Amino acid sequence: MTQRNVLLWAAAAWLLLPLVGASAQDACAPACAPVCKPAVPCVQKTVWVRQVCTEMQTVRSVQYVPQEKEYTVHVVKLVPETTTVQKECIEWTTETRTREVRYTVWKPVWETVAREYTVMVPKTEKVQGTRKVCKMVPVKETRKICVDEGGWEERPCQPGCTVRGHHHRRVVTACCPPTPDACAPPAATCKVWVSKPVIKEVEVTCLRPQWVEEPCEYTRVVCVPEKRTCQVKVCRWEKQDCVKPCQYTVCVPQKVTRPVQVTVCKRVVEPVVKKCTVMLPCVVEKQVPVRVCKRVPVTVTVPVRAHHLRHRVAPADVCCDS
């Protein structure tokens, strides 16, 4: 076995030793509780415990105090200075000169010339042609009509009936229920129209439009070309060389000396006093709360055990005499 495995087995045995002792005590507790539980002596020991507290301490800190300070600065200023200087310059003057100019001129020459031209002369002529004419042509057709072929019949009149009127050759009557009367005379007869509608086919003549082509004669205008002669004026251009004097103006330079004012800026250094605020450091002592960790002695009672558990704390169920 390696050294690492030996150390692991030793640590496991040391951790399991209290459990074995406790199980042994529990096994013998029911049988001999007052005999097996030995008295454990206790010892008082002083232990240092950490305690955090706040206390005031004197600390030095640097503070910046504003203070006005004067310092001298050299400023450069530009001072203008005007002087008169003689300077040569060029001036342009105008000068008139004359020269001969040759040029070409085109002059118009008019001539009368006979020219032929064509004119379209209108002429009328008669032409035979056809045209479409709409005519109404009679056409025989067969149609169905309804005819009443009824007639008048004599029928006994019912008592209480009144004739209200005629409607398309029909007599409309309104009858009341008869009243029995044993002594009444015999009923009279009246004429009644009995209708008999009959559908018949009748031949009818109708006019229908029909387009017909018929010959006709019409007049039209035709343009015929005709040649004619006329006198026309024609302009002909002739070339001609000419010479004439021409004046022109030329700019001629001349040197001239003139006084000119020149302004020059000179640099002048002047001292200027300026004020400024400077932050000066200053060391100041002040009280500051600081959290401090201190070690405080505390007295505790610890049970004394066998040599292999001498430095362990006693379990909670052991009572020690203080």
Backbone hydrogen bonds, N-H to C=O, Kabsch-Sander energy under -0.5 kcal/mol:
donor,donor_aa,acceptor,acceptor_aa,energy
6,V,2,T,-1.6
7,L,3,Q,-2.0
8,L,4,R,-1.8
9,W,5,N,-2.2
10,A,6,V,-2.0
11,A,7,L,-2.1
12,A,8,L,-1.9
13,A,9,W,-2.0
14,W,10,A,-2.1
15,L,11,A,-1.7
16,L,12,A,-2.0
17,L,13,A,-1.2
20,V,16,L,-1.7
21,G,17,L,-2.0
22,A,18,P,-2.3
23,S,19,L,-2.1
24,A,20,V,-1.9
25,Q,21,G,-2.1
26,D,22,A,-2.3
27,A,23,S,-1.8
28,C,24,A,-1.6
29,A,25,Q,-0.8
32,C,28,C,-2.3
36,C,32,C,-3.0
37,K,33,A,-1.1
43,V,302,V,-3.4
45,K,300,V,-3.4
47,V,45,K,-0.5
47,V,298,V,-3.9
49,V,47,V,-0.6
49,V,296,V,-3.0
51,Q,294,K,-3.0
53,C,292,V,-2.8
55,E,290,V,-2.5
57,Q,288,V,-2.4
59,V,57,Q,-0.5
59,V,286,K,-3.0
61,S,284,V,-2.9
63,Q,61,S,-0.5
63,Q,282,C,-3.2
65,V,63,Q,-0.5
65,V,280,L,-2.9
67,Q,278,V,-2.0
69,K,276,C,-3.1
71,Y,274,K,-2.5
73,V,272,V,-3.4
75,V,73,V,-0.6
75,V,270,E,-3.2
77,K,75,V,-0.6
77,K,268,V,-3.3
79,V,77,K,-0.7
79,V,266,K,-2.9
81,E,264,V,-2.5
83,T,262,V,-2.8
85,V,260,V,-3.3
87,K,85,V,-0.6
87,K,258,R,-3.0
89,C,256,V,-3.3
91,E,254,Q,-3.2
93,T,91,E,-0.5
93,T,252,V,-2.8
95,E,250,V,-2.5
97,R,248,Y,-3.1
99,R,246,C,-2.4
101,V,244,K,-2.8
103,Y,242,C,-2.4
105,V,240,Q,-3.6
107,K,105,V,-0.6
107,K,238,E,-2.7
109,V,236,R,-2.8
111,E,234,V,-2.7
113,V,111,E,-0.5
113,V,232,V,-3.3
115,R,230,C,-3.1
117,Y,228,R,-2.9
119,V,226,E,-3.4
121,V,119,V,-0.8
121,V,224,V,-3.1
123,K,222,V,-2.7
125,E,220,R,-2.3
127,V,218,Y,-3.1
129,G,216,C,-3.2
131,R,214,E,-2.2
133,V,212,V,-3.0
135,K,133,V,-0.6
135,K,210,Q,-2.9
137,V,135,K,-0.7
137,V,208,R,-3.0
139,V,206,C,-3.9
141,E,204,V,-3.6
143,R,202,V,-2.8
145,I,200,K,-2.9
147,V,145,I,-0.5
147,V,198,V,-3.6
149,E,147,V,-0.8
149,E,196,K,-2.9
151,G,194,V,-1.5
153,E,192,V,-2.9
155,R,153,E,-0.6
155,R,190,C,-2.8
157,C,188,A,-3.9
161,C,158,Q,-1.3
162,T,174,A,-2.0
164,R,162,T,-0.6
164,R,172,V,-2.5
165,G,172,V,-0.9
167,H,170,R,-2.1
172,V,165,G,-2.2
172,V,170,R,-0.6
173,T,171,V,-0.6
174,A,162,T,-2.3
175,C,173,T,-0.5
176,C,159,P,-0.6
184,A,181,D,-0.9
190,C,155,R,-3.2
192,V,153,E,-3.4
194,V,151,G,-3.0
194,V,192,V,-0.5
195,S,193,W,-0.6
198,V,147,V,-3.4
200,K,145,I,-2.9
202,V,143,R,-3.3
202,V,200,K,-0.5
204,V,141,E,-3.9
206,C,139,V,-3.6
206,C,204,V,-0.5
208,R,137,V,-2.8
208,R,206,C,-0.5
210,Q,135,K,-2.2
212,V,133,V,-3.1
214,E,131,R,-2.5
216,C,129,G,-3.5
218,Y,127,V,-2.6
220,R,125,E,-2.7
222,V,123,K,-3.9
224,V,121,V,-3.2
224,V,222,V,-0.5
226,E,119,V,-2.5
228,R,117,Y,-3.1
230,C,115,R,-2.5
232,V,113,V,-3.4
234,V,111,E,-3.8
236,R,109,V,-3.3
236,R,234,V,-0.5
238,E,107,K,-2.9
240,Q,105,V,-2.3
242,C,103,Y,-3.0
244,K,101,V,-2.0
246,C,99,R,-3.6
248,Y,97,R,-2.8
250,V,95,E,-3.0
252,V,93,T,-3.6
252,V,250,V,-0.5
254,Q,91,E,-2.4
256,V,89,C,-3.2
258,R,87,K,-2.5
258,R,256,V,-0.5
260,V,85,V,-3.6
262,V,83,T,-3.4
264,V,81,E,-3.2
264,V,262,V,-0.5
266,K,79,V,-2.8
266,K,264,V,-0.6
268,V,77,K,-3.1
268,V,266,K,-0.5
270,E,75,V,-2.9
270,E,268,V,-0.5
272,V,73,V,-3.2
274,K,71,Y,-2.9
274,K,272,V,-0.5
276,C,69,K,-2.4
278,V,67,Q,-3.4
278,V,276,C,-0.5
280,L,65,V,-2.7
280,L,278,V,-0.8
282,C,63,Q,-2.4
284,V,61,S,-3.2
286,K,59,V,-2.3
288,V,57,Q,-2.8
290,V,55,E,-2.7
292,V,53,C,-3.6
292,V,290,V,-0.5
294,K,51,Q,-3.3
294,K,292,V,-0.6
296,V,49,V,-3.3
296,V,294,K,-0.6
298,V,47,V,-3.0
300,V,45,K,-3.1
302,V,43,V,-3.6
304,V,41,P,-3.5
309,L,306,A,-0.9
310,R,307,H,-0.6
312,R,309,L,-1.2
318,V,315,P,-1.1
322,S,320,C,-0.6
